Every structure is written in C-alpha cells, then in structure tokens.
Amino acid sequence: MLKRMFVAPDPGRARLRFAARAVLGIGLAVVVCALAGSSLAGAVTGGLAALLALFTVTDPTVRGQAATTALLPAVGVPVLAAAAGLHDHPVARSLTFLAVVGAGVHARRWGPRGHSLGVFAFMTFFVAQFLHAAPGQLPELYAAVLLSVLSAAVVRFGVWCYERRLPPAVVPAPPAGTGLARVTTRQAVQATAGAGFALVVGQLVSGQRWYWAVGATWWIFVNTTSRGETLVRGFRRVLGTVIGICLGFLIVAPVHGAPLPTAVLVAVAVFGVFYTAAVSYTWMMLWVTLLAESLYGLLGVLSPGLLALRLVETGVGALGAALAVLFVLPVTTHATTDAWIQRALRCVHACTAEAAARLAGSATADPAPRVAELERLLGRVRLSVAPLVHPLNPMPARKARARRVLALLDDCAREIRGLVTVAADPEASHDARLAAACWRVEAAVEALTEGRDEPPHRPAEPPVEPALAHLHGLERALAELAEPLRTPSGSRLAGA
C-alpha cells in the first residue's frame, strides 16, 4: 500500500493541484465564515460544504461544473432544515435520513450532476447529526453553506481554474438498464436497506453517534457498481479507519484541540484526502479519520472511548453494506466486469478507426478524445476487477485470469497511445495495409464483445513501419484476450 501511494503516477501533477486547490478553497471558506461571525459549528458546516463542492463536482465541462456547484445549496438547504427540524423526533428523523440515502444513490442515474447533488444532500443531513443542529441554528448554518460554496466557486472557477487547460474528465456512467435491471436503482434499494440496518444497530451501540454507522454504509456504496466492489471497499474502509485511529493517538490526541496545531492538522488531512482519493481508498479513509479526529479535538470531545466507538460504528456500517449487497437485489461482479470490458474493447476499436482516418489524411479525425475515454474506461475496469485480484480472493485461477486480462488491456492501451503518436506526425503517410489491419482489429473486437467462438487471428511477424507495428501489437493483444476472457465453457471472466 505504501509503495502504491508513493510511486503512483500523477500526469500533469493533476492530483497535486487538486489537493492544493482544495486546501486553498476550504481554507478561504472557513476564513470567510469566521469573518462573517460564524460559530465553530458554522465554520465546520462551511468547511464541509466547500470540501464537497471541490471534491464531488465532476461534470465534463467547466460550465457544467459551475451549474452543479450553483445547485448545491438548493439541495443542501432544505435537507439541513429537515435534519434540524426533526432533531427531537427520532423516528421521523430516521425515516427521513433513509429517504435521503435512497434518493441520493438513485440520483446517480443522472450522471455526475446527480451523483454530486446526492452526496451533498446526504452529507448535509450527516453534518446536522454531527453537530446536533437545532432549528435555532439554521440561519447561521444556511449562511455558512452559501458563503462556503461561493468561496469554493471563486477558487475553482476564478483563482485556480486549471480545468480549462485539460481535456474533459468524463466519469463513465454505470451500465444501463430499466427498472430493477438498472444498477443505480438496485443500489438505491441496497443502500437504503444497508443504512437501515446500520441505523438500528448503530443506535443500539450509541444513541449519540449512531450516524457514523449510516455514514460508513453510504460511503461504501459511492462509486461502486457490483457486489464484489462494495465488499472490497468495505474492507478498505475499516482498514483505513483502524490505521487512522492508531495515528490519531500519536498525532491528534497530544494536540488537545489547540487551535493553531489543529488547523495545521486539518489542512494536512484535507490535502491527504484529495491527493490519495484517486489512488487508494484505504489511504483516503486514513486521512478522513484523522480529519474527523481533529474536528472532535476542536469540539473538546476527543477521547480513546470515542475513537473506539468510531471503529465499532464503522464496522457496523460495513456489515450493513455487506449484508445488503449479498442478499438484497445483488449486482454480480460478473455482470459489471463484463459490461466495462466490452465498453473498453469497443473504445479500442474507435481509437483505432480515428487514428487510421488521421493517417489517411482526414482533417476531422481526432483520436485524442477517444484515447482519454479509453484511459477512463480502463480505470473503471480495474475498479470492477479489483475484487477478483484482491489478496483475500480464495480462487487463484480466477485471480490469475483477471490479472492476465488487465495486463492485456494495458497492452492495448499502450499500442493505441503509440499509434496515436504516429498519427499526430504530419509526415506520416497512409499505407494501404492500415485499412486491412484496422478491419482485423474490428473483427477481433466484435468476436470478443459478441461472444463468438471463432479462432482468434494470430498476426505474423511485426512490420517495420511504426503505425503497422502498433496495429500488429494491438492485434496480438486482442487475440490473446480471447483465452482469459472465457472459460472452456464459453463463460465470461468474472462468471468463472
């Protein structure tokens, strides 16, 4: 885990800029809230609102990001009002919280904007429980949310808008469907059931901190689409929490909530959350735990007993998520892995076609966006296959096949990148053999995605010409994919 964290690539220092901008935006939001006369509760609410505005908004265009950011208070303010208004009505509060959970997960069907608004709604309700917000505090909390979202927007779209210089970072949507066949619908039911379990058991463990268990269940479901992904994420959440609590005894507890060192710890933790989020969920949870411990230190309630309670509640939430994905409308790893692999393979063909058209002299062909899409889809494949290659997976044959598929897909991506580099060379000329090679790539992709059992084409020795050499390597990788993608019975990788 340490090696992965420190050697993980950071092209264009995107993660570094993401984390540094987050510290700046959240810091500005807290300062603005303080200057406006907010109490500690208002500053915490504002800091969280700014964090979510900078972390969860992932629309593919800057204009879309600005629109989603502007909509966050429209979702957060009513939810905050409901959470505070129901503070003294436990049954109604619990039912409303579960409704927010279900609606927040279901909103993912509308893409990045729905996901962002769903997360913001849930976390607004969560922070009201964290602060034990009462109706009398609502005006201050409303102002904190509005000021903080505005501060985050100023940093994101004014002071430091590096997205304008980068390709759109579209997050691939989950596999489609209708009714209960739609992954987001099934997950909404699962998350509500899991959160219901966590809420009941969490209250039995602690009548004051029960919402920790619900929060653990919620965040385990975020950015997952299958049973295996959710179980692995739950394990990593518990592991990150354990490590964070141990570090908290060494780093946070000795500070005793002193404002200046705690502010430094909070800034470091925020940076860590944003910097590690794309690399390791375990590391991200470590930093989230340190952040929560620092805030409890500021509130003057941090103690060994509280940290032990947090670990227990996290375990309850992970158990609730595990039971839900195992027994409530389960979404198998087989179904989602197969769907993501097929999408990646079709994108391989699209990249090849665009690059070949560029080499043929087309002025409109541009393979670069397709290559960026392929990289994102391969990232999603890795996430989906993660349960199969996890060290705790007891099936070595399936693990070996999954690793082979990932290696061959990486080979495809490498050959595509090389082909696109050649296509970008203005001196590169069209070769009649390119069309034939592209047709063979198309046939190979169709055979893999349509489940045909025809013998794969094995290319001959690679040619000298760079473009043809990359196409040859691509053909070889696609031909070799036929074996690990299917068992002898013809079933798919994850269904073996």
Disulfide bonds with the S-S distance in Angstrom:
none
